[in-house]
Amino acid sequence: MQNISLSELHKQIRMHLECLKVSGIEWLENNSTSLTSAPLIPEQLPLASMAVAQNVVVTSPAPVMPALHSLEKKMLLLQQLKDEVASCVKCSQLAQTRKNTVFGTGKIEPDICFVGEAPGITEDEKGIPFVGEDGLLLDKILKACGLSRDEVYFLNIISCKPPDKRLPLLTEISNCRGFLEKQLALVKPKVICCLGSCAAENLLDTKIPTNKLRGKFYDWKGIQVLCTYHPLYLIRNPEKKKEVWEDMKFLISHLGRSLPTP
């Protein structure tokens, strides 16, 4: 057995808090700030805490738990989040009318994550994003870029299909925001590509229309974001396909990739 100094105790507590944060325990965020901003000194501790700190004895060092950063751990945390989404009833109307919740799918830590507005009829039936008519067009766009569905990640601003083909309500977007942000934090794409105005406006918190957002990158919590038109919009307005192709070429070039040879 060995006695641990106050500085070593502080180091082990800080490491433990960081591991818990990676596991998704967010309420520790504010508490951990004080630990990382400055080391604890005896004058800052209550007398009882000083007594404990000065007499702590352990038989082994605190585990660092590097597995928390592994892909396997991320897959586990994503499955837990998916189960939480599946049981969510915050939006009572959507919970009553949906057939399935539609969680994100694809590669973890991809070059690109595509974000749409909401599931459609086919997505609601299958529980998978972008598998309807718009998904088929998106698959063609990916193929033209030399990509496949297995290389990217897909998700929507909300996880349930709104009834009557309406856009998501602000309350529904707010209720689903935590699920969206946790998912993006775990997936950790290099670039987010917002498809359509609903995705772009709500992720970036802007009222600028898609045609004005196109052509440059924006920042969302350290991740670069590019905006373009939604595939459904292209089906209704095929003349816009050329602009989306320009956006995709810009994105592929930015990632240092090459387009396939015709």
Contacts in CASP RR format, 6 or more apart in sequence:
PFRMAT RR
TARGET T0000
AUTHOR 0000-0000-0000
METHOD contacts of the structure
MODEL  1
MQNISLSELHKQIRMHLECLKVSGIEWLENNSTSLTSAPLIPEQLPLASM
AVAQNVVVTSPAPVMPALHSLEKKMLLLQQLKDEVASCVKCSQLAQTRKN
TVFGTGKIEPDICFVGEAPGITEDEKGIPFVGEDGLLLDKILKACGLSRD
EVYFLNIISCKPPDKRLPLLTEISNCRGFLEKQLALVKPKVICCLGSCAA
ENLLDTKIPTNKLRGKFYDWKGIQVLCTYHPLYLIRNPEKKKEVWEDMKF
LISHLGRSLPTP
1 57 0 8 1.000
1 58 0 8 1.000
1 59 0 8 1.000
2 57 0 8 1.000
2 58 0 8 1.000
3 55 0 8 1.000
3 56 0 8 1.000
3 57 0 8 1.000
4 12 0 8 1.000
4 56 0 8 1.000
4 57 0 8 1.000
4 58 0 8 1.000
6 40 0 8 1.000
6 41 0 8 1.000
6 42 0 8 1.000
6 53 0 8 1.000
6 54 0 8 1.000
7 39 0 8 1.000
9 53 0 8 1.000
9 56 0 8 1.000
10 35 0 8 1.000
10 39 0 8 1.000
10 40 0 8 1.000
12 61 0 8 1.000
12 62 0 8 1.000
13 35 0 8 1.000
14 32 0 8 1.000
14 35 0 8 1.000
14 36 0 8 1.000
15 62 0 8 1.000
15 64 0 8 1.000
16 62 0 8 1.000
17 28 0 8 1.000
17 31 0 8 1.000
17 32 0 8 1.000
17 35 0 8 1.000
18 32 0 8 1.000
19 64 0 8 1.000
19 65 0 8 1.000
19 68 0 8 1.000
20 28 0 8 1.000
21 28 0 8 1.000
21 29 0 8 1.000
21 32 0 8 1.000
22 68 0 8 1.000
22 69 0 8 1.000
23 68 0 8 1.000
23 77 0 8 1.000
24 77 0 8 1.000
24 182 0 8 1.000
42 50 0 8 1.000
45 53 0 8 1.000
67 73 0 8 1.000
71 108 0 8 1.000
71 109 0 8 1.000
74 108 0 8 1.000
74 186 0 8 1.000
74 187 0 8 1.000
75 108 0 8 1.000
77 186 0 8 1.000
78 108 0 8 1.000
78 183 0 8 1.000
78 186 0 8 1.000
78 187 0 8 1.000
81 103 0 8 1.000
81 179 0 8 1.000
81 182 0 8 1.000
81 183 0 8 1.000
81 186 0 8 1.000
82 103 0 8 1.000
82 104 0 8 1.000
84 179 0 8 1.000
85 101 0 8 1.000
85 103 0 8 1.000
85 159 0 8 1.000
85 179 0 8 1.000
86 101 0 8 1.000
86 103 0 8 1.000
88 95 0 8 1.000
88 101 0 8 1.000
88 159 0 8 1.000
88 175 0 8 1.000
88 179 0 8 1.000
89 95 0 8 1.000
90 175 0 8 1.000
90 176 0 8 1.000
91 158 0 8 1.000
91 160 0 8 1.000
91 171 0 8 1.000
91 172 0 8 1.000
91 175 0 8 1.000
91 176 0 8 1.000
93 163 0 8 1.000
94 158 0 8 1.000
94 160 0 8 1.000
94 161 0 8 1.000
94 162 0 8 1.000
94 163 0 8 1.000
94 172 0 8 1.000
95 160 0 8 1.000
97 161 0 8 1.000
97 163 0 8 1.000
98 124 0 8 1.000
98 160 0 8 1.000
98 161 0 8 1.000
99 124 0 8 1.000
99 125 0 8 1.000
99 127 0 8 1.000
99 161 0 8 1.000
100 124 0 8 1.000
100 125 0 8 1.000
100 126 0 8 1.000
100 127 0 8 1.000
101 127 0 8 1.000
101 159 0 8 1.000
101 160 0 8 1.000
102 119 0 8 1.000
102 123 0 8 1.000
102 124 0 8 1.000
102 127 0 8 1.000
102 128 0 8 1.000
102 129 0 8 1.000
102 156 0 8 1.000
102 159 0 8 1.000
102 160 0 8 1.000
102 161 0 8 1.000
103 127 0 8 1.000
103 129 0 8 1.000
103 155 0 8 1.000
103 159 0 8 1.000
103 183 0 8 1.000
104 129 0 8 1.000
104 153 0 8 1.000
104 154 0 8 1.000
104 155 0 8 1.000
104 156 0 8 1.000
104 183 0 8 1.000
105 128 0 8 1.000
105 129 0 8 1.000
105 153 0 8 1.000
105 154 0 8 1.000
105 155 0 8 1.000
106 149 0 8 1.000
106 150 0 8 1.000
106 152 0 8 1.000
106 153 0 8 1.000
106 154 0 8 1.000
107 150 0 8 1.000
107 151 0 8 1.000
107 152 0 8 1.000
107 153 0 8 1.000
108 153 0 8 1.000
108 186 0 8 1.000
108 187 0 8 1.000
108 188 0 8 1.000
109 187 0 8 1.000
109 188 0 8 1.000
109 189 0 8 1.000
110 151 0 8 1.000
110 152 0 8 1.000
110 153 0 8 1.000
110 187 0 8 1.000
110 189 0 8 1.000
110 190 0 8 1.000
111 151 0 8 1.000
111 152 0 8 1.000
111 189 0 8 1.000
111 190 0 8 1.000
111 191 0 8 1.000
111 255 0 8 1.000
111 257 0 8 1.000
112 147 0 8 1.000
112 151 0 8 1.000
112 152 0 8 1.000
112 153 0 8 1.000
112 189 0 8 1.000
112 190 0 8 1.000
112 191 0 8 1.000
112 192 0 8 1.000
112 193 0 8 1.000
112 251 0 8 1.000
112 255 0 8 1.000
113 152 0 8 1.000
113 153 0 8 1.000
113 154 0 8 1.000
113 155 0 8 1.000
113 184 0 8 1.000
113 187 0 8 1.000
113 189 0 8 1.000
113 191 0 8 1.000
113 192 0 8 1.000
113 193 0 8 1.000
114 130 0 8 1.000
114 138 0 8 1.000
114 152 0 8 1.000
114 153 0 8 1.000
114 154 0 8 1.000
114 155 0 8 1.000
114 192 0 8 1.000
114 193 0 8 1.000
114 195 0 8 1.000
115 155 0 8 1.000
115 156 0 8 1.000
115 157 0 8 1.000
115 192 0 8 1.000
115 193 0 8 1.000
115 194 0 8 1.000
115 195 0 8 1.000
115 199 0 8 1.000
115 203 0 8 1.000
116 129 0 8 1.000
116 130 0 8 1.000
116 155 0 8 1.000
116 156 0 8 1.000
116 157 0 8 1.000
116 194 0 8 1.000
116 195 0 8 1.000
116 196 0 8 1.000
116 198 0 8 1.000
116 199 0 8 1.000
116 230 0 8 1.000
117 156 0 8 1.000
117 157 0 8 1.000
117 158 0 8 1.000
117 167 0 8 1.000
117 168 0 8 1.000
117 195 0 8 1.000
117 196 0 8 1.000
117 198 0 8 1.000
117 199 0 8 1.000
117 230 0 8 1.000
118 156 0 8 1.000
118 157 0 8 1.000
118 158 0 8 1.000
118 160 0 8 1.000
118 161 0 8 1.000
118 162 0 8 1.000
118 167 0 8 1.000
118 168 0 8 1.000
118 198 0 8 1.000
119 127 0 8 1.000
119 129 0 8 1.000
119 156 0 8 1.000
119 158 0 8 1.000
119 159 0 8 1.000
119 160 0 8 1.000
119 161 0 8 1.000
120 132 0 8 1.000
120 161 0 8 1.000
120 165 0 8 1.000
121 132 0 8 1.000
121 161 0 8 1.000
122 131 0 8 1.000
122 132 0 8 1.000
122 133 0 8 1.000
123 129 0 8 1.000
123 130 0 8 1.000
123 131 0 8 1.000
123 132 0 8 1.000
123 161 0 8 1.000
124 160 0 8 1.000
124 161 0 8 1.000
129 154 0 8 1.000
129 155 0 8 1.000
129 156 0 8 1.000
130 138 0 8 1.000
130 154 0 8 1.000
130 231 0 8 1.000
133 231 0 8 1.000
133 232 0 8 1.000
133 235 0 8 1.000
134 230 0 8 1.000
134 231 0 8 1.000
134 232 0 8 1.000
134 235 0 8 1.000
135 231 0 8 1.000
137 231 0 8 1.000
137 234 0 8 1.000
137 235 0 8 1.000
138 195 0 8 1.000
138 231 0 8 1.000
139 149 0 8 1.000
141 231 0 8 1.000
141 244 0 8 1.000
141 245 0 8 1.000
141 248 0 8 1.000
142 148 0 8 1.000
142 149 0 8 1.000
142 152 0 8 1.000
144 245 0 8 1.000
144 248 0 8 1.000
144 259 0 8 1.000
144 260 0 8 1.000
145 248 0 8 1.000
145 249 0 8 1.000
145 251 0 8 1.000
145 252 0 8 1.000
145 257 0 8 1.000
145 259 0 8 1.000
145 260 0 8 1.000
146 257 0 8 1.000
146 259 0 8 1.000
146 260 0 8 1.000
153 187 0 8 1.000
153 189 0 8 1.000
155 180 0 8 1.000
155 183 0 8 1.000
155 184 0 8 1.000
156 199 0 8 1.000
157 168 0 8 1.000
157 173 0 8 1.000
157 176 0 8 1.000
157 180 0 8 1.000
157 198 0 8 1.000
157 199 0 8 1.000
157 202 0 8 1.000
157 203 0 8 1.000
158 168 0 8 1.000
158 172 0 8 1.000
158 173 0 8 1.000
158 175 0 8 1.000
158 176 0 8 1.000
158 180 0 8 1.000
159 176 0 8 1.000
159 179 0 8 1.000
160 172 0 8 1.000
160 176 0 8 1.000
162 168 0 8 1.000
162 169 0 8 1.000
162 172 0 8 1.000
167 198 0 8 1.000
168 176 0 8 1.000
168 198 0 8 1.000
173 202 0 8 1.000
180 203 0 8 1.000
181 221 0 8 1.000
184 192 0 8 1.000
184 221 0 8 1.000
184 223 0 8 1.000
185 221 0 8 1.000
188 223 0 8 1.000
189 223 0 8 1.000
190 223 0 8 1.000
190 224 0 8 1.000
190 255 0 8 1.000
191 217 0 8 1.000
191 223 0 8 1.000
191 224 0 8 1.000
191 225 0 8 1.000
191 226 0 8 1.000
191 251 0 8 1.000
191 254 0 8 1.000
191 255 0 8 1.000
192 203 0 8 1.000
192 220 0 8 1.000
192 223 0 8 1.000
192 224 0 8 1.000
192 225 0 8 1.000
192 226 0 8 1.000
193 225 0 8 1.000
193 226 0 8 1.000
193 227 0 8 1.000
193 228 0 8 1.000
193 251 0 8 1.000
194 200 0 8 1.000
194 203 0 8 1.000
194 204 0 8 1.000
194 213 0 8 1.000
194 225 0 8 1.000
194 226 0 8 1.000
194 227 0 8 1.000
194 228 0 8 1.000
195 228 0 8 1.000
195 229 0 8 1.000
195 230 0 8 1.000
195 231 0 8 1.000
196 210 0 8 1.000
196 227 0 8 1.000
196 228 0 8 1.000
196 229 0 8 1.000
196 230 0 8 1.000
196 233 0 8 1.000
197 209 0 8 1.000
197 210 0 8 1.000
197 230 0 8 1.000
198 230 0 8 1.000
199 227 0 8 1.000
199 230 0 8 1.000
200 206 0 8 1.000
200 208 0 8 1.000
200 210 0 8 1.000
200 213 0 8 1.000
200 225 0 8 1.000
200 227 0 8 1.000
201 207 0 8 1.000
201 208 0 8 1.000
203 220 0 8 1.000
203 225 0 8 1.000
204 213 0 8 1.000
204 218 0 8 1.000
204 220 0 8 1.000
204 225 0 8 1.000
204 227 0 8 1.000
206 213 0 8 1.000
210 227 0 8 1.000
210 228 0 8 1.000
210 229 0 8 1.000
213 227 0 8 1.000
214 227 0 8 1.000
214 228 0 8 1.000
214 243 0 8 1.000
214 247 0 8 1.000
215 226 0 8 1.000
215 227 0 8 1.000
215 247 0 8 1.000
215 250 0 8 1.000
216 226 0 8 1.000
217 224 0 8 1.000
217 225 0 8 1.000
217 226 0 8 1.000
217 254 0 8 1.000
218 224 0 8 1.000
218 225 0 8 1.000
218 226 0 8 1.000
218 227 0 8 1.000
219 225 0 8 1.000
224 254 0 8 1.000
226 247 0 8 1.000
226 250 0 8 1.000
226 251 0 8 1.000
226 254 0 8 1.000
228 243 0 8 1.000
228 244 0 8 1.000
228 247 0 8 1.000
228 248 0 8 1.000
229 237 0 8 1.000
229 240 0 8 1.000
229 243 0 8 1.000
229 244 0 8 1.000
233 240 0 8 1.000
234 240 0 8 1.000
234 241 0 8 1.000
234 244 0 8 1.000
249 259 0 8 1.000
252 258 0 8 1.000
252 259 0 8 1.000
END
